[in-house]
Amino acid sequence: MEKSMPTPEKSRLADAGRPQTAKNRLEAIRKAAETRERRRRWVTVGVVAAAAIALVAVAIVGIRAAGDPEPATSATALEAVSGVGSASPPPWALPDDPVQRVAAAGLDTGPMGTADHYHAHLDIIVDGRQVAVPADLGIDPATGAMSAVHTHTPDGIVHVEADTVGETFTLGQLFTEWNVRLTTSQLGSLSGEPLKVYVDGEVQTGDPAFLNLADEQQITVVYGDQQVDIPDSHDFSGI
């Protein structure tokens, strides 16, 4: 008996009824590849976005840092007190605006600092005569608030009482609080004659405003006649 050839319609039905294993595998492989590609793209987008956010954050911090005032102990703040102050003749009294003078020195007023406490002594000699360093430099008489650098008595004792240990303070900051100009060649209104600064009897070079204050330091500023006795120490035992 002859077998009849299947019609096209019957062939399609037969094909639909048979499992298409190879085709299914290829389709599964294609879908898996598409899924991996989508995941890879999302990861790439995420990494790029995170990097962009980080760059923006760094830029914002940089802008803020550039706009913020620098701390008092930075080079910029210390340079700001070189040559600051009134060009007036001695003797020099307390300024009328102590809080503003403290701010001009790059410092602020508040309760007495307790983290770091030490003393220096300052002598000023003009044409062979002693010039008094007034009491209460760097102190607000209205509130009692004080700068980290201040005086209590008219004997030249300089108190450093800071909130943090190791902070740097300078002679220029003290003179700025006092409103007395101090440069390499000028003391108040005095200029044209020799001006020298000594520490523990040793002459110093450079801008005296940048001289760092230190514990039990004897500082002597001499203008004019240099034929004077320069102390090499001070007795701090009674403080």
C-alpha positions in Angstrom: 0.0 0.0 0.0 1.4 3.3 -1.0 1.8 5.9 1.7 0.6 9.2 0.8 2.9 12.2 1.2 2.0 14.5 4.0 0.5 17.8 3.1 2.3 21.1 4.1 -0.4 21.7 6.7 0.2 18.4 8.2 4.0 18.9 8.2 3.6 22.2 10.1 1.4 20.6 12.7 3.8 17.7 13.1 6.7 20.1 13.6 4.8 22.0 16.2 4.1 18.9 18.1 7.8 17.7 18.2 10.2 19.1 20.9 12.7 21.6 19.3 15.6 21.0 21.7 18.4 22.7 19.7 16.3 25.8 18.9 15.3 26.1 22.5 18.9 25.9 23.6 19.9 28.6 21.2 17.1 30.9 22.4 18.1 30.4 26.0 21.7 31.2 25.2 20.6 34.3 23.4 18.4 35.5 26.2 21.2 34.8 28.8 23.6 36.8 26.7 21.2 39.7 26.5 20.7 39.6 30.3 24.4 39.7 30.9 24.8 42.6 28.5 22.1 44.6 30.3 23.7 43.9 33.7 27.1 45.0 32.3 25.6 48.3 31.0 24.0 49.0 34.3 27.2 48.3 36.2 29.1 50.6 33.9 26.5 53.4 34.3 26.7 53.0 38.1 30.4 53.3 38.1 30.4 56.3 35.9 27.7 58.0 38.0 29.6 57.2 41.2 32.8 58.7 39.8 30.9 61.8 38.7 29.4 62.3 42.1 32.8 61.9 43.7 34.3 64.5 41.4 31.5 66.9 42.2 32.0 66.4 45.9 35.7 67.0 45.6 35.1 70.2 43.7 32.6 71.4 46.3 35.0 70.7 49.1 37.7 72.5 47.2 35.6 75.6 46.7 34.5 75.7 50.3 38.1 75.2 51.5 39.2 78.1 49.2 36.5 80.4 50.6 37.0 79.5 54.3 39.2 81.7 56.5 42.5 80.1 57.3 43.4 79.2 60.9 45.4 81.6 63.0 48.5 79.5 62.9 48.7 79.2 59.1 51.4 81.1 57.1 48.7 83.4 55.6 47.4 84.4 59.0 50.9 84.9 60.4 52.0 87.0 57.4 48.9 89.2 57.9 50.3 90.6 61.2 53.6 91.8 59.7 53.5 95.5 59.7 50.0 95.8 61.1 49.3 98.4 63.7 49.5 102.1 64.3 52.6 104.1 63.4 52.5 106.1 66.7 55.3 107.1 69.0 56.0 105.5 72.4 54.8 105.0 75.0 52.0 102.8 73.7 48.8 102.5 75.7 46.1 99.8 75.5 44.0 100.0 72.3 40.5 101.3 72.5 39.2 98.3 70.5 40.8 95.2 72.1 38.4 92.7 70.6 38.9 94.0 67.1 42.7 94.1 67.6 42.6 90.4 68.7 40.7 89.6 65.5 43.2 91.5 63.4 45.9 89.2 64.9 44.0 86.2 63.6 42.8 85.2 67.1 39.6 85.3 69.0 38.5 86.1 72.6 37.0 83.6 75.0 37.6 81.8 78.3 41.2 81.2 79.3 42.6 78.3 77.5 43.9 75.4 79.6 45.4 72.9 77.1 48.6 74.8 76.7 50.0 77.4 79.2 53.4 79.0 79.1 55.1 82.4 79.5 57.6 84.6 77.7 59.0 88.0 78.8 59.3 91.0 76.6 61.6 94.0 77.0 61.4 97.0 74.7 64.2 99.5 74.8 64.1 102.8 72.8 67.2 104.9 72.7 68.4 103.3 75.9 65.1 103.7 77.8 62.7 101.0 78.8 59.2 101.2 77.3 56.4 99.6 79.3 54.3 96.7 78.0 50.8 97.4 79.4 48.7 95.0 81.4 45.6 93.4 80.0 46.7 93.3 76.4 44.4 90.9 74.4 41.7 91.1 77.1 38.2 92.5 76.7 37.6 94.7 79.8 33.8 94.5 79.3 33.6 90.7 79.5 37.0 89.4 80.7 37.3 87.2 77.6 40.8 87.0 76.4 43.0 86.0 73.5 45.3 83.0 73.8 48.1 85.6 73.8 47.7 88.3 76.5 49.2 90.1 79.5 48.0 90.5 83.0 50.6 92.8 84.5 52.7 95.8 83.2 56.0 93.9 83.7 56.4 92.4 80.2 55.2 88.9 81.1 53.4 87.5 78.1 50.9 84.7 78.8 50.1 82.0 76.3 47.0 80.1 77.3 45.6 78.1 74.4 42.8 75.7 73.8 45.0 73.3 71.9 48.5 72.0 72.5 51.3 72.9 70.1 49.6 75.9 68.4 52.0 78.5 67.1 51.8 82.1 68.3 54.1 85.0 67.3 55.5 88.3 68.5 53.7 89.9 65.6 50.3 88.7 66.9 51.0 90.3 70.3 52.1 93.6 68.7 48.9 93.5 66.5 46.8 93.2 69.6 48.7 96.1 71.0 48.1 98.1 67.7 51.9 98.8 67.5 53.5 98.4 64.1 56.5 96.0 64.0 58.6 95.3 60.9 62.2 94.7 60.2 62.8 98.5 60.2 59.9 100.1 62.1 58.6 100.1 65.6 55.4 102.2 66.0 56.3 105.4 64.3 60.1 104.9 64.8 62.2 104.2 61.8 65.5 105.2 60.3 67.6 103.9 63.2 68.8 100.3 63.9 66.1 98.0 65.1 67.2 94.6 66.5 65.4 91.8 68.2 67.1 89.4 70.6 66.0 86.1 72.0 67.8 84.9 75.2 70.6 87.4 74.4 71.1 86.3 70.8 70.3 88.7 67.9 67.7 87.4 65.5 67.4 87.9 61.7 64.3 88.2 59.5 60.9 89.7 60.2 60.5 90.0 64.0 56.7 89.7 63.5 57.3 86.0 62.6 59.2 85.2 65.8 57.5 82.2 67.5 56.7 82.6 71.2 58.1 79.9 73.4 58.2 78.9 77.1 60.5 81.0 79.3 61.7 83.0 76.4 63.4 86.3 76.9 62.6 88.7 74.0 64.3 92.1 73.8 63.4 94.6 71.1 66.0 97.4 70.8 65.5 100.5 68.7 68.2 103.2 68.2 71.2 103.0 70.5 72.3 99.4 70.6 74.9 100.0 73.4 72.5 98.6 76.1 72.5 95.6 78.3 70.7 92.7 76.6 69.3 90.2 79.1 69.8 86.6 78.2 67.1 85.2 80.5 64.3 86.1 82.9 63.2 84.8 86.2 59.9 83.1 85.7 59.8 81.4 89.1 57.3 83.8 90.7 54.6 83.4 88.0 
